[in-house]
């Protein structure tokens, strides 16, 4: 096994790890020969994600078990992203299809290995921290909400109300459960489980907004393409936002850098000014940062 991978595993499991974190980020191209593997920790489960078939996967599982001096690991799952449907294989311990994990005093339900994504994107942890620190007394719009981790963070930060929009009804229901797990009242949560472009009327009913988060997939079949549709979303914000509203936008395509977001605003929302880049989680360090997650903060004039 590569030394860098051994060291990452050994260092990570040498101490008590309560929070959900990425253990090893091979996809960042900082470790030649290991670009095909990532490891995530959803206590007490280790999720190994492989993008090509791994020859030494049992050796890797054995290394994790050997490094687990505090007996934290109860399950190791291999997710085969190189196969259709991204099937999972149990390598060690018990099947744990549903877990409640911690992050920065919040908790989230995750389903590691049962579908392509576990339900919590670990690279956006700094954005959740930012929302906890900057949402006080704000009316928040969360577009492409998925399982609503960002609106959970916003309510934890004192938001007066959040509106979650996502085309997937199961994801919205999952998100409502995340709000409840954090003892957040659902009467402060408005859910719109519909196609965004057919929902502007309902979205406007709950405005105006002081903070908007736009965290789209690169491509959502039949409903959204980041290159084609970002501008049309931004054009709606002038009628939805209060003066001085914060707008947080992301793009996670390896083919689009942060300039893509700047160009989208210049063309479609010129009265919003760029404030800052919010970095992705440091565990996701990338040799080519322009290919990873980009998070930008703008402010309405």
C-alpha positions as CSV (number, residue, x, y, z in Angstrom):
1,X,0.0,0.0,0.0
2,X,1.2,3.5,-0.8
3,X,3.0,5.2,2.1
4,X,0.8,8.4,1.9
5,X,-2.3,6.3,2.3
6,X,-0.9,4.4,5.3
7,X,0.1,7.7,6.9
8,X,-3.3,9.3,6.4
9,X,-5.1,6.3,7.9
10,X,-2.6,6.0,10.8
11,X,-2.8,9.7,11.8
12,X,-6.6,9.9,11.5
13,X,-7.4,6.9,13.6
14,X,-4.7,7.6,16.2
15,X,-7.2,10.0,18.0
16,X,-10.9,10.0,18.8
17,X,-12.8,11.1,15.7
18,X,-16.4,12.2,16.5
19,X,-17.1,14.3,13.4
20,X,-17.8,13.2,9.8
21,X,-14.7,13.9,7.8
22,X,-12.8,13.0,4.7
23,X,-9.8,10.8,5.7
24,X,-8.0,10.6,2.3
25,X,-8.7,12.6,-0.9
26,X,-7.0,10.8,-3.7
27,X,-9.1,12.7,-6.2
28,X,-7.1,15.8,-5.5
29,X,-4.2,14.4,-7.5
30,X,-1.7,15.1,-4.8
31,X,-0.8,11.4,-4.4
32,X,0.3,9.9,-7.7
33,X,-1.2,6.5,-8.3
34,X,-4.0,7.1,-5.8
35,X,-6.3,9.3,-7.8
36,X,-8.9,6.6,-7.9
37,X,-9.6,6.3,-4.1
38,X,-11.2,8.5,-1.4
39,X,-12.0,7.5,2.2
40,X,-14.7,9.1,4.4
41,X,-15.5,8.7,8.0
42,X,-19.1,8.5,9.1
43,X,-18.7,7.3,12.7
44,X,-18.5,4.4,13.2
45,X,-18.3,3.5,9.5
46,X,-15.5,3.9,7.0
47,X,-16.6,4.5,3.4
48,X,-14.0,3.7,0.7
49,X,-15.0,5.1,-2.6
50,X,-13.2,3.6,-5.6
51,X,-13.4,5.0,-9.1
52,X,-11.5,2.1,-10.7
53,X,-11.3,-1.5,-9.6
54,X,-8.9,-1.9,-6.6
55,X,-6.6,-4.9,-6.4
56,X,-5.5,-4.4,-2.8
57,X,-8.9,-3.4,-1.2
58,X,-8.7,-6.1,1.4
59,X,-5.2,-5.0,2.4
60,X,-6.6,-1.4,2.7
61,X,-9.4,-2.6,5.0
62,X,-6.9,-4.6,7.1
63,X,-4.7,-1.4,7.4
64,X,-7.7,0.6,8.6
65,X,-8.5,-2.1,11.3
66,X,-4.9,-2.2,12.4
67,X,-4.7,1.6,12.7
68,X,-8.0,1.7,14.7
69,X,-6.3,1.7,18.1
70,X,-9.4,3.1,19.9
71,X,-11.8,0.6,18.4
72,X,-13.9,3.2,16.7
73,X,-14.5,1.4,13.4
74,X,-17.6,-0.9,13.4
75,X,-18.0,-1.1,9.6
76,X,-16.0,-0.7,6.4
77,X,-17.8,-0.3,3.1
78,X,-16.4,-0.2,-0.4
79,X,-18.4,1.8,-2.9
80,X,-17.7,0.9,-6.5
81,X,-18.2,4.1,-8.5
82,X,-16.7,2.4,-11.6
83,X,-19.7,0.1,-11.8
84,X,-23.2,1.0,-12.9
85,X,-25.4,2.1,-9.9
86,X,-22.3,2.5,-7.7
87,X,-22.9,-0.7,-5.7
88,X,-21.4,-1.2,-2.2
89,X,-19.6,-4.2,-0.7
90,X,-19.3,-4.8,3.0
91,X,-15.6,-5.4,3.8
92,X,-15.7,-5.5,7.6
93,X,-18.2,-5.4,10.5
94,X,-21.9,-4.7,10.3
95,X,-24.1,-3.2,7.6
96,X,-25.1,0.3,8.8
97,X,-27.3,1.7,6.1
98,X,-28.5,4.7,8.2
99,X,-26.4,6.7,10.6
100,X,-26.6,9.9,12.5
101,X,-23.3,11.8,12.3
102,X,-21.9,14.9,13.9
103,X,-20.4,18.1,12.4
104,X,-19.8,21.3,14.3
105,X,-22.4,20.8,17.0
106,X,-25.0,19.7,14.4
107,X,-26.2,16.2,13.4
108,X,-27.2,14.7,10.1
109,X,-28.7,11.5,8.8
110,X,-26.5,9.8,6.2
111,X,-26.9,6.6,4.2
112,X,-23.4,5.6,3.2
113,X,-23.1,3.1,0.5
114,X,-26.8,2.8,-0.2
115,X,-26.8,5.3,-3.1
116,X,-24.2,7.3,-5.0
117,X,-24.0,10.1,-2.4
118,X,-24.2,9.5,1.4
119,X,-26.4,12.6,2.0
120,X,-23.9,15.0,3.4
121,X,-21.2,16.6,1.2
122,X,-18.2,16.9,3.4
123,X,-16.4,19.4,1.2
124,X,-19.0,22.1,2.0
125,X,-18.3,22.0,5.8
126,X,-16.8,25.5,5.8
127,X,-19.9,26.8,4.1
128,X,-22.1,25.3,6.9
129,X,-19.8,27.0,9.4
130,X,-20.1,30.3,7.5
131,X,-23.9,30.0,7.6
132,X,-23.9,29.3,11.3
133,X,-22.0,32.5,11.7
134,X,-23.8,34.7,9.2
135,X,-27.5,33.8,9.2
136,X,-28.8,35.6,12.3
137,X,-32.3,37.2,11.8
138,X,-32.2,36.4,8.1
139,X,-34.8,35.0,5.8
140,X,-32.9,32.3,3.8
141,X,-33.6,30.8,0.4
142,X,-31.8,27.4,-0.2
143,X,-31.9,26.4,-3.8
144,X,-31.0,22.8,-4.8
145,X,-31.4,22.0,-1.2
146,X,-30.7,18.2,-1.4
147,X,-30.9,17.0,2.2
148,X,-31.0,20.5,3.6
149,X,-27.7,20.5,5.5
150,X,-27.1,24.2,4.6
151,X,-30.5,25.3,5.9
152,X,-29.9,23.3,9.0
153,X,-26.8,25.3,9.5
154,X,-28.6,28.6,8.7
155,X,-31.3,27.9,11.3
156,X,-28.6,26.9,13.8
157,X,-27.1,30.3,13.1
158,X,-30.3,32.2,14.0
159,X,-32.1,32.4,10.7
160,X,-35.8,33.4,11.2
161,X,-36.9,31.1,8.3
162,X,-35.5,28.9,5.6
163,X,-37.1,27.9,2.3
164,X,-35.8,24.7,0.8
165,X,-36.3,24.0,-2.9
166,X,-35.3,20.7,-4.6
167,X,-36.8,18.7,-7.4
168,X,-36.5,15.5,-5.3
169,X,-39.3,15.0,-2.8
170,X,-37.4,12.2,-0.9
171,X,-34.4,14.5,-0.5
172,X,-36.7,17.3,0.9
173,X,-38.3,14.8,3.3
174,X,-34.8,13.7,4.4
175,X,-33.9,17.3,4.9
176,X,-37.0,17.9,7.1
177,X,-35.8,15.0,9.2
178,X,-32.3,16.7,9.5
179,X,-34.1,19.8,10.8
180,X,-36.0,17.8,13.4
181,X,-32.8,15.9,14.5
182,X,-31.4,19.3,15.4
183,X,-34.5,20.3,17.3
184,X,-35.5,22.9,14.7
185,X,-39.1,23.8,14.4
186,X,-40.6,22.8,11.0
187,X,-42.9,25.9,11.1
188,X,-39.7,27.9,10.3
189,X,-39.0,25.6,7.3
190,X,-40.8,26.0,4.0
191,X,-40.3,23.0,1.7
192,X,-40.9,23.2,-2.1
193,X,-40.2,19.7,-3.6
194,X,-40.6,20.7,-7.2
195,X,-38.7,21.8,-10.3
196,X,-37.1,25.2,-9.6
197,X,-38.2,26.8,-12.8
198,X,-41.8,26.0,-12.2
199,X,-41.7,27.2,-8.6
200,X,-40.8,30.9,-8.7
201,X,-44.3,32.0,-7.7
202,X,-44.2,30.0,-4.5
203,X,-40.6,31.0,-3.8
204,X,-41.6,34.7,-4.1
205,X,-44.4,34.2,-1.6
206,X,-41.9,33.5,1.2
207,X,-39.6,36.4,0.3
208,X,-38.0,38.8,0.3
209,X,-34.8,37.1,1.2
210,X,-31.7,38.3,3.1
211,X,-29.6,35.3,2.2
212,X,-29.7,33.0,-0.9
213,X,-27.7,29.8,-1.3
214,X,-27.4,28.3,-4.8
215,X,-25.6,25.0,-4.6
216,X,-26.6,23.1,-7.8
217,X,-25.5,19.8,-9.3
218,X,-23.5,20.2,-12.4
219,X,-26.3,18.5,-14.3
220,X,-29.7,17.3,-13.2
221,X,-31.4,15.3,-15.9
222,X,-34.3,17.2,-17.5
223,X,-34.2,20.1,-15.1
224,X,-30.9,21.9,-14.7
225,X,-27.5,22.3,-16.5
226,X,-25.0,24.5,-14.7
227,X,-23.6,26.0,-17.9
228,X,-27.0,26.6,-19.6
229,X,-29.2,27.6,-16.6
230,X,-27.2,29.4,-14.0
231,X,-27.9,32.8,-15.6
232,X,-31.6,32.3,-15.6
233,X,-31.5,31.6,-11.9
234,X,-29.5,34.7,-11.1
235,X,-31.8,36.9,-13.2
236,X,-34.6,36.1,-10.7
237,X,-32.8,37.3,-7.6
238,X,-33.4,41.1,-8.1
239,X,-37.1,40.5,-7.4
240,X,-36.5,38.0,-4.6
241,X,-33.8,39.7,-2.5
242,X,-33.7,42.6,-0.1
243,X,-31.1,45.3,-0.5
244,X,-27.8,44.1,0.9
245,X,-28.7,40.4,0.7
246,X,-25.9,37.9,0.7
247,X,-25.8,35.4,-2.2
248,X,-23.7,32.3,-1.9
249,X,-23.1,30.4,-5.1
250,X,-21.2,27.2,-5.9
251,X,-20.0,25.2,-8.9
252,X,-18.4,21.8,-8.7
253,X,-17.5,21.0,-12.2
254,X,-13.8,20.2,-13.1
255,X,-14.3,22.1,-16.3
256,X,-15.5,25.4,-14.7
257,X,-13.4,27.6,-12.5
258,X,-14.4,30.5,-10.2
259,X,-14.3,32.9,-13.2
260,X,-17.4,31.1,-14.4
261,X,-19.3,32.4,-11.4
262,X,-17.9,35.9,-11.8
263,X,-18.9,35.9,-15.5
264,X,-22.4,34.7,-14.7
265,X,-23.0,37.5,-12.2
266,X,-21.5,40.2,-14.5
267,X,-23.9,39.1,-17.3
268,X,-27.0,38.4,-15.2
269,X,-26.9,40.2,-11.9
270,X,-24.5,43.2,-12.3
271,X,-25.9,45.0,-9.2
272,X,-24.3,42.3,-7.0
273,X,-20.7,42.7,-6.0
274,X,-18.2,40.0,-5.3
275,X,-17.1,39.7,-1.6
276,X,-15.0,36.6,-1.1
277,X,-14.2,33.0,-1.9
278,X,-15.2,30.6,0.8
279,X,-12.7,27.7,0.7
280,X,-13.7,24.1,0.5
281,X,-12.8,21.9,3.5
282,X,-9.0,21.6,3.8
283,X,-9.2,17.8,3.7
284,X,-10.2,18.2,0.0
285,X,-6.9,19.8,-1.0
286,X,-6.4,19.7,-4.8
287,X,-3.4,20.0,-7.0
288,X,-5.7,21.8,-9.4
289,X,-8.0,23.8,-7.1
290,X,-9.9,25.3,-10.1
291,X,-11.2,21.7,-10.7
292,X,-12.7,21.2,-7.2
293,X,-15.6,22.9,-5.4
294,X,-15.8,26.6,-5.8
295,X,-17.9,28.7,-3.4
296,X,-18.3,32.5,-3.9
297,X,-20.0,35.1,-1.8
298,X,-21.7,38.1,-3.4
299,X,-23.7,40.9,-2.0
300,X,-26.7,42.7,-3.5
301,X,-26.4,46.5,-3.8
